[in-house]
Amino acid sequence: MSIELSICIPTLNRAAFIGETLDSIVSQLESGVEIVIVDGGSKDDTEVVVMRYVERHSCIRYIRRGEDVIASNTGFDRDCSYAVEISAGTHCWLMTDDDVLRAGAVARVLSQIRAGHDIAILSCEVRDLQLREVLVVSRPGFKHDRVFTAAEWDDFFCSVVVHLTFVGAVIVRRSLWLARHPDTYFGTGFVHVGVLFRAPVPGTAVVVAEPLIVIRNGNGQWNARAFDIFMLRWPQLLWSFDGISDTAKQAVTPREPWRLLRVLLLQRAFGRYSMREFETVRDRLGPPWKRAIARVIARIPLGLLYWPARLYGRFKHVDPRYFVETLNEAMRVAIKLRTSSSG
């Protein structure tokens, strides 16, 4: 039997969540679909949980990699790409290990594959950590499915690239992935984005408007590295794409967003900017007055920025509930750290 779709799941220490993810997938599996799980070296019971599914479903493969691995950009990128390499499908769905599929998602993806698209981008619903409260009804916010050609690549980039910080939205033709030297992007944390936008695809890319995945917000293993990822590595990656115009890149992110003091204020409100991050950019900030202000911002108590940031989000942000939940999570972490240090 030929495999049309490989659902590729890189995982690390997700024993508490990956069972729910797999339940949402196996309940709608069809012939011609496999699941490939690559474990980067979990220290919890992830293997125990996954093996229960492997024993019941012959279409699931579980591969465990090194033991001395920690959550990192390189580890995620490597495991994601390895899952694609060893898969058998004509297309690969780069699924996450803690989110869940909505009913009918697999059938809908198969229909897009059979339509001949090289890439499919799936819309998602965003919920809180317990999947109870809806924070974003649908992102990236398309009202109808849309097909993009190589001639529309700038438009495609601007329309979806921010959404692709969520890896589970991506279905890509396996041969395209392998031909684009994914190892070039190991360490970025966004190998899938590098592969997709290295150059325009020869065929078509489709964006599916109906949300097919529910994202579990606030569960990222990258939280402690958020400033490095989104202020440094993410812009550097996006500005490296020769096939995208500078106008399109600028519309998504400045080349060095951390140079903008208002950006540092918002990052501080989100708990992503402190003296540690200040030290990484200090010598590149420019004149002494700017470095002095950036230092002050790094020391502002999060509580002082909470309500100004909420007001900013109310008037500027397109997803107010998601914005507020991000602020609330930063406050919870700050309170937890303060309590543990005082104890």
C-alpha positions in Angstrom: 0.0 0.0 0.0 1.4 3.4 -1.0 1.6 6.1 1.7 0.0 9.5 0.7 0.5 11.3 4.0 3.1 11.0 6.8 2.2 12.8 10.0 5.6 13.7 11.4 5.8 14.5 15.1 9.1 15.6 16.7 8.7 15.2 20.5 10.5 15.8 23.7 9.2 15.3 27.3 5.5 15.4 26.3 4.1 12.4 28.3 1.4 14.7 29.7 0.1 15.7 26.3 1.1 13.5 23.4 -1.6 10.9 24.3 -4.3 13.4 23.7 -2.7 14.5 20.5 -2.5 10.9 19.2 -6.1 10.2 20.2 -7.2 13.1 18.0 -5.3 11.6 15.1 -5.9 7.8 15.3 -9.6 8.4 15.6 -9.7 9.6 12.0 -6.9 7.6 10.3 -7.4 6.3 6.8 -5.4 3.9 4.7 -2.4 5.5 3.1 -1.6 7.5 6.3 1.2 6.9 8.7 2.4 8.5 11.9 6.2 9.0 12.4 7.2 10.1 15.9 10.9 11.1 16.5 11.8 11.4 20.2 14.8 13.7 20.8 15.6 12.0 24.1 12.7 12.4 26.5 13.4 12.0 30.2 9.8 11.5 31.2 7.3 8.8 30.3 6.8 9.9 26.7 8.1 6.6 25.4 5.7 4.6 27.6 2.7 6.6 26.5 3.6 6.4 22.8 4.3 2.6 22.9 0.7 2.0 24.0 -0.4 3.4 20.6 2.4 1.7 18.7 1.1 -1.7 20.0 -2.4 -1.0 18.8 -1.7 0.8 15.5 0.7 -0.7 12.9 0.8 2.6 11.1 2.7 4.3 13.9 6.5 4.3 14.0 8.4 5.5 17.1 12.1 6.4 16.8 14.0 7.4 19.9 17.2 9.4 19.4 20.1 10.5 21.8 19.8 10.5 25.5 21.8 13.6 26.3 19.5 16.1 24.6 17.8 19.2 25.9 15.1 21.4 24.3 16.8 23.5 21.8 16.4 25.1 18.4 18.8 22.6 16.8 17.2 19.6 18.5 13.8 20.5 17.2 14.9 21.3 13.7 17.0 18.1 13.5 14.2 15.8 14.7 11.6 17.5 12.5 13.7 17.0 9.4 14.7 13.4 10.4 11.0 12.5 10.7 10.5 13.7 7.1 13.6 11.9 5.9 12.5 8.5 7.2 8.8 8.9 6.3 7.2 7.1 3.3 4.5 9.6 2.3 4.4 11.7 -0.8 3.5 14.6 1.6 4.5 15.2 5.2 2.4 16.9 7.9 4.7 18.5 10.5 2.5 18.0 13.5 3.1 19.1 17.0 3.2 16.8 20.1 0.7 18.7 22.3 -2.0 20.1 20.1 -5.1 18.3 18.8 -6.8 17.8 15.4 -10.4 18.7 14.8 -12.8 16.1 13.4 -12.3 15.6 9.7 -8.8 17.2 9.6 -7.1 14.2 8.0 -9.7 13.8 5.3 -9.4 17.5 4.5 -5.7 17.3 4.2 -5.8 14.3 2.0 -8.1 16.1 -0.4 -5.6 18.9 -0.7 -2.8 16.5 -1.4 -4.8 14.8 -4.1 -5.5 18.2 -5.7 -1.7 18.3 -6.4 -0.6 21.1 -4.2 3.1 21.2 -3.1 2.3 23.0 0.1 -0.9 23.2 2.3 -1.1 25.7 5.2 -3.8 24.9 7.7 -5.7 27.4 9.7 -5.9 26.9 13.5 -7.9 27.7 16.5 -5.9 28.9 19.6 -7.1 27.9 23.1 -5.6 28.1 26.6 -3.4 25.5 28.1 -6.3 23.3 29.2 -8.0 23.7 25.7 -11.1 25.2 27.4 -11.1 28.9 26.5 -10.9 30.0 22.8 -8.3 32.8 22.5 -8.3 33.0 18.7 -11.2 31.7 16.6 -9.1 31.3 13.5 -5.7 32.2 12.3 -4.3 33.3 9.9 -7.9 34.6 9.3 -8.7 33.6 5.7 -12.4 33.5 5.0 -12.1 31.1 2.0 -9.4 28.7 0.8 -6.9 30.4 -1.4 -4.3 29.0 -3.9 -1.0 30.8 -4.4 1.3 30.4 -7.4 5.0 31.3 -7.6 4.0 34.6 -9.1 2.2 35.4 -5.9 5.0 34.4 -3.5 5.4 37.8 -1.8 1.7 37.8 -1.1 1.8 34.2 0.2 4.8 35.1 2.4 3.0 38.1 4.0 -0.2 36.3 4.4 1.1 33.2 6.3 4.6 33.4 7.5 3.8 34.7 11.0 1.3 31.9 11.4 4.1 29.4 10.5 5.8 30.0 13.9 3.3 27.2 14.6 4.9 24.2 12.9 1.7 22.0 12.9 0.1 24.2 10.2 2.5 22.9 7.5 2.0 20.1 5.0 4.8 19.9 2.4 5.7 17.6 -0.5 8.4 15.3 0.8 10.6 15.5 -2.3 10.5 19.4 -2.1 11.7 19.2 1.5 14.6 16.9 0.7 15.7 19.0 -2.2 16.0 22.2 -0.2 18.8 21.3 2.1 16.9 21.6 5.4 20.2 21.3 7.4 21.0 24.8 6.3 18.3 25.9 8.8 19.1 23.8 11.7 19.4 26.0 14.8 16.9 28.6 13.6 14.0 26.8 15.4 12.0 27.2 12.2 13.5 24.7 9.7 10.1 24.3 8.1 9.9 28.0 7.3 13.4 27.9 5.8 12.5 25.0 3.5 9.2 26.6 2.4 10.5 30.1 1.6 14.0 29.2 0.3 12.5 29.8 -3.1 9.1 29.8 -4.7 7.6 26.4 -5.2 7.3 25.2 -8.8 3.6 24.3 -8.3 1.0 25.7 -6.0 0.4 26.3 -2.3 -3.0 26.3 -0.7 -4.2 27.9 2.5 -7.2 26.1 4.1 -9.5 28.6 5.7 -11.4 26.2 8.1 -9.5 25.7 11.4 -8.4 22.1 11.4 -6.1 22.2 14.5 -6.5 23.4 18.1 -3.3 25.0 19.4 -2.6 24.6 23.1 -1.3 28.1 24.1 1.3 28.6 26.8 3.0 25.2 26.5 6.0 26.1 24.4 9.4 24.6 25.4 11.1 27.7 23.9 9.7 30.2 26.4 13.0 30.9 28.1 14.6 31.5 24.7 11.7 33.6 23.3 13.8 36.8 22.8 16.6 35.0 21.1 14.2 33.2 18.8 11.7 35.9 17.9 13.9 39.0 18.1 17.1 37.7 16.7 16.8 34.3 14.9 13.4 34.8 13.3 14.1 38.2 11.6 17.5 36.9 10.5 15.9 33.9 8.9 13.2 35.9 7.1 15.6 38.5 5.8 17.8 35.7 4.4 15.2 34.7 1.7 16.4 35.9 -1.7 13.1 35.0 -3.4 11.1 37.5 -1.1 11.3 41.2 -1.7 12.6 43.6 1.0 9.2 45.3 1.0 7.4 42.0 1.9 10.0 41.3 4.6 9.7 44.7 6.1 5.9 44.3 6.2 6.4 41.2 8.4 9.3 42.3 10.6 12.1 44.9 10.7 15.5 43.4 10.1 16.5 44.1 13.7 13.3 44.7 15.7 15.2 44.8 19.0 16.6 48.2 18.0 13.1 49.7 18.5 12.5 50.8 22.1 8.8 50.2 21.8 9.5 46.6 20.9 11.7 46.2 23.9 8.9 47.6 26.1 6.4 45.0 24.7 8.9 42.2 25.0 9.5 43.2 28.6 5.8 43.2 29.3 5.7 39.6 27.9 8.5 38.6 30.2 10.9 38.0 27.3 13.3 40.8 27.9 15.5 41.2 30.9 19.1 42.2 31.8 20.2 38.8 30.3 18.7 39.8 26.9 20.0 43.4 27.2 23.6 42.1 27.5 23.2 40.2 24.2 22.2 43.3 22.2 23.8 46.1 24.3 26.8 46.8 22.1 24.7 46.9 18.9 22.0 49.3 20.2 23.7 52.5 19.1 24.3 55.7 21.1 24.7 55.7 24.9 21.3 57.3 25.5 19.6 54.4 23.7 21.6 51.8 25.6 20.7 53.6 28.9 17.0 53.5 28.1 17.2 49.8 27.0 18.8 49.0 30.3 16.0 50.8 32.2 13.4 48.9 30.3 15.1 45.6 31.1 14.6 46.4 34.8 11.0 47.6 34.8 8.8 45.5 37.1 6.3 43.6 34.9 3.5 44.7 37.1 4.0 48.3 36.0 3.7 47.4 32.4 0.7 45.1 32.6 -2.1 47.6 32.2 -0.4 49.9 29.7 0.3 46.7 27.7 -3.3 45.7 27.9 -4.4 49.1 26.7 -2.0 48.8 23.8 -3.3 45.3 23.0 -6.9 46.5 23.1 -6.3 49.2 20.5 -3.6 47.6 18.3 -3.7 43.8 18.5 -6.0 41.7 16.3 -6.3 38.9 18.9 -7.1 40.6 22.2 -7.8 37.5 24.2 -4.6 35.8 23.1 -2.7 39.0 23.8 -4.0 39.3 27.3 -3.4 35.6 28.0 0.3 36.1 27.0 0.5 39.0 29.5 -1.1 36.9 32.2 1.3 34.0 31.6 4.2 36.4 32.0 2.8 37.6 35.3 2.2 34.1 36.5 5.8 33.1 35.7 7.2 36.3 37.4 5.1 35.6 40.6 6.3 32.0 40.6 9.9 33.0 40.3 9.6 35.7 43.0 7.9 33.3 45.3 10.5 30.6 44.8 13.4 33.0 45.3 12.0 34.5 48.5 11.4 31.0 49.8 
